[in-house]
Every structure is written in C-alpha cells, then in structure tokens.
C-alpha cells in the first residue's frame, strides 16, 4: 500500500472539517426542539 505524506496543517484542516461535520450531524439528531421547529416551518409553508 502506498503511504501518503500530508503536512500537519492539511491534516488538521481535514480533522477540523470532519469534526465540525460530525458535530453538526449530532446536534441535528439529538435536538428534538430543532426538529419540531423544522416541522412547524414546513407546516406553515403550506403543502
């Protein structure tokens, strides 16, 4: 297998991005209030 060498800054950038994405996903899943507001917003728009 080929090994790639990345500079630390790039690794950090990726790690930060990954962490942010995971955090965003987690908050969406674990936030029933946001879920409810989203549902209300959908209802208010009319179908």
Secondary structure, 3 states (H helix, E strand, C coil): CCCCCCCHHHHHHHHHHHHHHHHHHHHHHHCHHHHHHHHHHHHHHCC
